[in-house]
Amino acid sequence: MYKEILQSIDGIEIYPIISFLIFFFFFLGLIAYVVVEKKEHIQSMKAMPLQNDNGFDHPLNPRS
């Protein structure tokens, strides 16, 4: 039933292509962002869960 309905829609074949391109370019952009991002920023983001409102005072934090 659904196969016949989908086959009757004109231009339906473009939707899987558009979905794939969105998926591909999103992950391509994500990989480019990770490669280009500065290591200092990544280190500061990695330490964020260990931060307290008053600064770095967690015993597992390498900066304290």
C-alpha positions in Angstrom: 0.0 0.0 0.0 2.7 2.5 1.0 4.9 1.6 -1.9 2.2 2.5 -4.4 1.4 5.8 -2.6 5.1 6.7 -2.6 5.6 5.7 -6.2 2.7 8.0 -7.2 4.3 11.1 -5.8 6.2 13.1 -8.4 9.8 14.0 -7.5 10.0 11.8 -4.4 13.3 10.4 -5.5 15.1 13.6 -4.5 14.3 13.3 -0.8 16.7 10.4 -0.1 19.5 12.3 -1.9 18.8 15.5 0.0 18.8 13.6 3.3 22.1 11.9 2.4 23.7 15.2 1.5 22.6 16.9 4.7 24.0 13.9 6.7 27.3 13.9 4.7 27.9 17.7 4.9 27.0 17.8 8.6 29.6 15.2 9.5 32.1 16.6 7.1 31.7 20.0 8.9 32.0 18.3 12.3 35.2 16.6 11.3 36.6 19.9 9.9 35.7 21.7 13.2 37.4 19.0 15.3 40.6 19.2 13.2 40.8 23.0 13.2 39.8 23.6 16.8 42.6 24.7 19.1 43.9 22.3 21.6 43.7 24.9 24.4 40.0 25.2 23.9 39.5 21.4 23.9 41.5 21.2 27.1 39.3 23.9 28.8 36.1 22.2 27.6 37.4 18.9 29.0 38.1 20.4 32.4 34.7 22.1 32.7 32.9 19.2 34.5 35.6 19.5 37.2 35.3 23.2 37.7 33.5 24.7 40.7 31.9 28.1 40.6 34.9 29.5 42.6 37.5 28.0 40.2 39.4 24.7 39.8 39.4 22.8 43.1 38.6 19.2 42.2 41.3 16.7 43.3 41.3 15.0 39.9 41.8 18.3 38.0 45.4 18.5 36.6 45.6 22.3 36.9 45.0 22.5 40.6 
